[in-house]
Amino acid sequence: MLAILIAGGVAMLATLLGTRLAIGVMVKHGYGQFIREDGPTTHQSKRGTPTMGGIVIVIAVFLGYFVAHLALWTPPTASSLLVLFLFGGLAVVGFLDDFLKLSREQSLGLGARAKLAGQIGVGVLFGVGTLLFPDERGVTPGSSFVSGLRDIGWLALPPVLAVIWMTFLSTGLSNAVNLTDGLDGLATGTSAMVFGGYTIITIWQYGQSCGSLSTVSARCYEVRDPYDLAVVALALAGACFGFLWWNAAPAKIFMGDTGSLALGGALAGLAVTTRTELLSLLIGGLFVIITMSVMLQVGYFKLTKGKRLFKMAPLQHHFELLGWSEITIVIRFWIIAGLCMSIGLGLFYAEWVAGL
């Protein structure tokens, strides 16, 4: 447990202290957020707020993880390195998007195709990697099975389709967190809850791992490196928690696409390596709800030739235009996020108790 606590504590302190320094650097160089003209008018007051704070989150997570391993002199594992690769790779895609927005002085960065190509490229490399690096028991970081609460035995995919599925999951979740990152503290607070939930899941899987139990039971978890994944999960939760100090309304800094794409990728990485891919859609339920609001808005607009289902999408902006205050929306959405995460954990534990 010590490595898990060290990683979470170091990552939280790194964002608490590092974000303050980053704000000063961003302000000095004029790296401020550009605001959409067609968005809620209340957002215009946020113009110029420092952005790309996700850089601090990324550094903090890597720092927390590797300090924990150096402190206890333990080697990193393949599963965690792959999750960190997906996390860092999508952060690079987000950074390029953010940097182009700043350099062009407009709210548009990478083109949609270039951004998607970057996400797919990183996702494919991650997917291929998860099917390699077997441990002494032959267990790889990921599997060719689609997973729910664990691998679904009758949903085996050919390796190529498995990689496509993992890429789809990583691209979808990274975009989902990106869409959620529209109000001060909304995506950051939700991510802290989600990764806190995954810390509990990975610790439980470690205690009930098929590799650590003297007698393998039907209820044990065939996960390659559950303990080290808990180190990554709490580092992510701690980094988000520390960043929230500066990102809560009124935000002193935004994470930008650098942070939102990275955090979505980390969620997908943990889902694949813990064999909880479909469960992740419930644990990160708020991200899914907000993404669905965009899809419904676009679909309804096309079907009705110009009519709108919501006043504005993503969903949080619909409530802004209804007159809800930003803080009210964020807190109520956090409650929804907490409920989704709690229900997901409940299902995860219930499945183990029932022995299904």
C-alpha positions as CSV (number, residue, x, y, z in Angstrom):
1,M,0.0,0.0,0.0
2,L,2.9,2.3,0.6
3,A,3.7,2.8,-3.1
4,I,0.1,3.6,-3.8
5,L,0.0,6.3,-1.1
6,I,3.4,7.8,-2.1
7,A,2.2,8.1,-5.7
8,G,-1.1,9.8,-4.8
9,G,0.6,12.1,-2.3
10,V,3.4,13.2,-4.6
11,A,1.1,13.7,-7.5
12,M,-1.3,15.8,-5.4
13,L,1.5,18.0,-4.0
14,A,3.0,18.4,-7.5
15,T,-0.2,19.9,-8.9
16,L,-1.0,21.9,-5.8
17,L,2.5,23.6,-6.0
18,G,3.3,23.2,-9.6
19,T,0.0,24.7,-11.0
20,R,0.7,27.9,-9.1
21,L,4.1,28.2,-10.9
22,A,2.5,27.3,-14.2
23,I,-0.1,30.1,-13.9
24,G,2.7,32.6,-13.5
25,V,4.5,31.3,-16.6
26,M,1.3,31.2,-18.7
27,V,0.4,34.8,-17.6
28,K,3.9,36.0,-18.3
29,H,3.9,34.6,-21.9
30,G,0.2,35.5,-22.6
31,Y,-0.9,31.9,-23.0
32,G,-4.6,32.6,-22.4
33,Q,-7.8,30.7,-23.4
34,F,-9.7,31.8,-26.5
35,I,-13.5,31.6,-26.1
36,R,-16.0,30.5,-28.7
37,E,-18.2,33.4,-29.9
38,D,-21.2,31.1,-30.2
39,G,-21.0,29.9,-26.6
40,P,-22.7,31.2,-23.5
41,T,-22.0,34.9,-23.1
42,T,-21.0,34.4,-19.5
43,H,-17.9,32.6,-20.7
44,Q,-16.5,35.7,-22.4
45,S,-15.3,36.8,-19.0
46,K,-12.9,33.8,-19.0
47,R,-11.1,35.0,-22.0
48,G,-7.4,35.2,-21.3
49,T,-7.4,32.7,-18.4
50,P,-4.2,30.6,-18.6
51,T,-4.6,27.3,-20.3
52,M,-2.6,24.1,-21.0
53,G,-2.6,23.3,-17.3
54,G,-2.9,19.7,-18.2
55,I,0.9,19.8,-18.6
56,V,1.2,20.0,-14.8
57,I,-1.3,17.1,-14.4
58,V,0.8,14.9,-16.8
59,I,4.1,15.8,-15.1
60,A,2.6,15.2,-11.7
61,V,1.3,11.7,-12.6
62,F,4.6,10.6,-14.0
63,L,6.5,12.1,-11.1
64,G,4.2,10.4,-8.5
65,Y,4.5,7.0,-10.2
66,F,8.2,7.0,-10.7
67,V,9.0,8.5,-7.2
68,A,6.9,5.7,-5.7
69,H,9.0,3.1,-7.5
70,L,12.3,4.8,-6.7
71,A,11.4,5.2,-3.1
72,L,10.7,1.5,-2.7
73,W,13.2,0.4,-5.4
74,T,10.7,-1.6,-7.3
75,P,10.5,-2.0,-11.1
76,P,7.6,-0.6,-13.2
77,T,5.3,-3.0,-14.8
78,A,4.2,-3.5,-18.4
79,S,0.5,-2.7,-17.7
80,S,1.2,0.6,-16.0
81,L,3.7,1.7,-18.5
82,L,1.2,1.1,-21.3
83,V,-1.5,3.1,-19.4
84,L,1.1,5.9,-19.0
85,F,2.0,5.7,-22.6
86,L,-1.7,6.2,-23.7
87,F,-2.0,8.9,-21.1
88,G,1.1,10.7,-22.3
89,G,0.6,10.1,-26.0
90,L,-2.9,11.7,-26.0
91,A,-1.5,14.5,-23.9
92,V,0.9,15.3,-26.7
93,V,-2.0,15.3,-29.2
94,G,-3.9,17.7,-26.9
95,F,-0.8,19.9,-26.4
96,L,-0.4,20.3,-30.2
97,D,-4.1,21.3,-30.4
98,D,-3.7,23.8,-27.5
99,F,-0.4,25.2,-28.8
100,L,-1.9,25.8,-32.3
101,K,-4.9,27.6,-30.7
102,L,-2.5,29.9,-28.9
103,S,-0.2,30.5,-31.8
104,R,-3.1,31.3,-34.2
105,E,-4.9,33.3,-31.5
106,Q,-8.2,31.5,-32.2
107,S,-10.3,28.8,-30.6
108,L,-9.5,26.3,-33.4
109,G,-6.3,24.2,-33.2
110,L,-5.6,20.9,-34.9
111,G,-8.0,20.1,-37.7
112,A,-10.6,17.4,-36.8
113,R,-8.9,14.8,-39.1
114,A,-5.4,15.5,-37.8
115,K,-6.6,15.3,-34.2
116,L,-8.5,12.1,-34.8
117,A,-5.5,10.6,-36.6
118,G,-3.3,11.4,-33.6
119,Q,-5.7,9.7,-31.2
120,I,-6.1,6.7,-33.4
121,G,-2.3,6.3,-33.9
122,V,-1.7,6.4,-30.1
123,G,-4.6,4.1,-29.5
124,V,-3.4,1.5,-32.0
125,L,0.1,1.4,-30.5
126,F,-1.5,1.0,-27.0
127,G,-3.8,-1.8,-28.2
128,V,-1.0,-3.8,-29.8
129,G,1.1,-3.4,-26.8
130,T,-1.5,-4.7,-24.4
131,L,-1.6,-8.0,-26.3
132,L,2.2,-8.4,-25.9
133,F,4.4,-8.7,-22.7
134,P,3.0,-11.9,-21.1
135,D,4.0,-12.5,-17.5
136,E,5.2,-15.8,-16.1
137,R,1.7,-17.1,-16.1
138,G,1.2,-16.0,-19.7
139,V,-1.2,-13.1,-18.8
140,T,-0.9,-10.0,-21.0
141,P,-1.8,-6.5,-19.9
142,G,-4.9,-6.6,-22.1
143,S,-6.9,-9.4,-23.8
144,S,-8.8,-10.2,-27.0
145,F,-12.0,-10.5,-25.0
146,V,-14.4,-7.6,-24.6
147,S,-14.7,-7.1,-20.8
148,G,-17.5,-6.0,-18.5
149,L,-16.8,-6.7,-14.9
150,R,-14.1,-9.1,-16.1
151,D,-13.4,-10.7,-19.5
152,I,-16.7,-11.9,-21.1
153,G,-15.9,-15.5,-22.2
154,W,-18.1,-15.6,-25.2
155,L,-17.0,-12.3,-26.6
156,A,-13.5,-13.2,-27.9
157,L,-12.3,-11.0,-30.8
158,P,-9.5,-11.7,-33.3
159,P,-6.4,-9.7,-32.4
160,V,-7.0,-7.1,-35.1
161,L,-10.6,-6.5,-34.0
162,A,-9.5,-6.3,-30.4
163,V,-7.0,-3.6,-31.2
164,I,-9.7,-1.7,-33.1
165,W,-12.0,-2.0,-30.1
166,M,-9.4,-0.7,-27.7
167,T,-8.6,2.2,-30.1
168,F,-12.3,3.0,-30.3
169,L,-12.6,3.0,-26.5
170,S,-9.5,5.2,-26.0
171,T,-10.6,7.7,-28.7
172,G,-14.2,7.8,-27.5
173,L,-13.3,8.3,-23.8
174,S,-10.6,10.9,-24.5
175,N,-13.2,12.9,-26.6
176,A,-15.8,12.4,-23.8
177,V,-13.6,14.0,-21.2
178,N,-12.8,16.8,-23.6
179,L,-16.5,17.5,-24.1
180,T,-17.0,17.5,-20.3
181,D,-14.3,20.1,-19.8
182,G,-16.5,23.1,-20.4
183,L,-17.1,24.5,-16.9
184,D,-14.7,25.3,-14.1
185,G,-13.7,22.2,-12.2
186,L,-16.3,19.9,-13.9
187,A,-14.0,17.5,-15.7
188,T,-11.3,17.7,-13.0
189,G,-13.6,16.9,-10.1
190,T,-15.3,14.1,-12.0
191,S,-11.9,12.6,-13.0
192,A,-10.8,12.6,-9.4
193,M,-13.8,10.6,-8.5
194,V,-13.5,8.2,-11.4
195,F,-9.8,7.5,-10.7
196,G,-10.5,7.2,-7.0
197,G,-13.0,4.5,-7.9
198,Y,-10.4,2.7,-10.1
199,T,-8.0,2.8,-7.1
200,I,-10.5,0.8,-5.1
201,I,-11.1,-1.6,-8.0
202,T,-7.4,-2.3,-8.6
203,I,-6.6,-2.7,-4.9
204,W,-9.5,-5.2,-4.6
205,Q,-8.3,-7.1,-7.7
206,Y,-4.8,-7.3,-6.2
207,G,-6.2,-8.9,-3.1
208,Q,-8.2,-11.4,-5.1
209,S,-5.7,-11.9,-7.9
210,C,-5.3,-15.3,-9.5
211,G,-1.6,-14.8,-9.4
212,S,-1.4,-14.1,-5.6
213,L,-4.0,-16.6,-4.2
214,S,-2.5,-19.9,-3.1
215,T,-5.6,-21.6,-4.5
216,V,-7.1,-20.3,-7.7
217,S,-10.8,-19.8,-7.3
218,A,-13.5,-19.0,-9.8
219,R,-13.8,-15.5,-8.3
220,C,-10.2,-14.5,-8.7
221,Y,-9.2,-11.8,-11.2
222,E,-6.9,-12.6,-14.1
223,V,-5.3,-9.1,-14.2
224,R,-1.6,-8.8,-15.0
225,D,-0.4,-6.0,-12.6
226,P,-3.3,-4.9,-10.4
227,Y,-1.2,-3.4,-7.6
228,D,0.9,-1.3,-9.9
229,L,-2.3,-0.2,-11.7
230,A,-3.5,1.1,-8.3
231,V,-0.3,3.2,-8.1
232,V,-1.2,4.8,-11.4
233,A,-4.9,5.2,-10.5
234,L,-4.2,7.0,-7.2
235,A,-1.5,9.2,-8.9
236,L,-4.2,10.3,-11.4
237,A,-6.7,10.9,-8.7
238,G,-4.2,12.9,-6.6
239,A,-3.1,15.0,-9.5
240,C,-6.7,15.9,-10.4
241,F,-7.5,16.6,-6.8
242,G,-4.5,19.0,-6.4
243,F,-5.3,20.7,-9.8
244,L,-8.9,21.2,-8.7
245,W,-7.6,23.7,-6.1
246,W,-6.8,26.1,-8.9
247,N,-9.4,24.9,-11.5
248,A,-12.5,25.3,-9.3
249,A,-14.7,28.3,-10.0
250,P,-13.5,30.9,-10.7
251,A,-10.8,28.9,-12.4
252,K,-7.3,30.4,-12.3
253,I,-6.2,28.0,-15.1
254,F,-7.8,25.5,-17.5
255,M,-6.4,22.0,-18.2
256,G,-7.0,22.4,-22.0
257,D,-7.0,19.5,-24.4
258,T,-3.6,18.6,-23.0
259,G,-5.3,17.5,-19.8
260,S,-8.7,16.4,-21.0
261,L,-7.5,14.0,-23.8
262,A,-4.8,12.6,-21.5
263,L,-7.3,11.9,-18.7
264,G,-9.8,10.2,-21.0
265,G,-6.9,8.1,-22.3
266,A,-5.9,7.1,-18.8
267,L,-9.5,6.0,-18.1
268,A,-9.5,3.8,-21.2
269,G,-6.1,2.4,-20.3
270,L,-7.3,1.4,-16.9
271,A,-10.5,-0.1,-18.3
272,V,-8.5,-2.3,-20.7
273,T,-5.8,-3.4,-18.3
274,T,-8.3,-4.1,-15.4
275,R,-10.7,-6.0,-17.7
276,T,-13.5,-3.5,-17.0
277,E,-14.1,-1.9,-20.4
278,L,-17.9,-1.8,-20.4
279,L,-18.0,-1.0,-16.6
280,S,-15.8,2.0,-17.3
281,L,-18.8,3.5,-19.2
282,L,-20.8,3.4,-16.0
283,I,-18.0,4.5,-13.7
284,G,-17.4,7.5,-16.0
285,G,-21.1,7.8,-16.6
286,L,-21.1,11.6,-16.6
287,F,-18.7,11.6,-19.5
288,V,-20.9,9.3,-21.4
289,I,-24.1,11.3,-20.7
290,I,-22.5,14.5,-21.9
291,T,-21.1,12.8,-25.0
292,M,-24.6,11.4,-25.8
293,S,-26.1,14.9,-25.5
294,V,-23.8,16.0,-28.3
295,M,-24.7,13.0,-30.5
296,L,-28.4,13.4,-29.9
297,Q,-28.2,17.1,-30.7
298,V,-26.4,16.5,-34.0
299,G,-28.7,13.7,-34.9
300,Y,-31.9,15.6,-34.1
301,F,-30.6,18.6,-35.9
302,K,-30.1,16.6,-39.1
303,L,-33.3,14.6,-38.9
304,T,-35.5,17.7,-38.2
305,K,-33.6,19.9,-40.7
306,G,-32.5,22.6,-38.2
307,K,-34.4,22.0,-35.0
308,R,-32.5,21.6,-31.7
309,L,-33.1,19.1,-28.9
310,F,-31.1,21.2,-26.4
311,K,-30.6,24.9,-26.3
312,M,-26.9,24.1,-26.7
313,A,-24.6,21.0,-26.5
314,P,-22.7,19.7,-24.6
315,L,-25.4,19.3,-22.0
316,Q,-23.8,21.6,-19.3
317,H,-24.2,24.6,-21.6
318,H,-28.0,23.7,-22.1
319,F,-28.5,24.3,-18.4
320,E,-26.4,27.5,-18.5
321,L,-28.8,28.9,-21.1
322,L,-31.7,27.9,-18.9
323,G,-30.3,30.3,-16.3
324,W,-28.5,27.9,-13.9
325,S,-25.4,29.3,-12.3
326,E,-22.1,27.6,-13.3
327,I,-21.4,26.5,-9.7
328,T,-24.9,24.9,-9.4
329,I,-24.4,22.9,-12.6
330,V,-20.9,21.7,-11.6
331,I,-22.0,20.6,-8.1
332,R,-25.1,18.8,-9.4
333,F,-23.1,17.1,-12.2
334,W,-20.5,16.1,-9.6
335,I,-23.4,14.4,-7.7
336,I,-24.4,12.5,-10.9
337,A,-20.8,11.5,-11.5
338,G,-20.4,10.3,-7.9
339,L,-23.6,8.2,-8.2
340,C,-22.4,6.7,-11.4
341,M,-19.1,5.8,-9.9
342,S,-20.7,4.4,-6.8
343,I,-23.2,2.2,-8.7
344,G,-20.3,0.9,-10.8
345,L,-18.3,0.0,-7.7
346,G,-21.5,-1.6,-6.3
347,L,-21.9,-3.8,-9.4
348,F,-18.3,-4.7,-9.4
349,Y,-18.4,-5.9,-5.8
350,A,-21.8,-7.6,-6.2
351,E,-20.5,-9.7,-9.1
352,W,-17.7,-11.0,-6.9
353,V,-20.1,-11.7,-4.0
354,A,-22.5,-13.5,-6.2
355,G,-19.7,-15.4,-7.9
356,L,-21.3,-15.1,-11.4
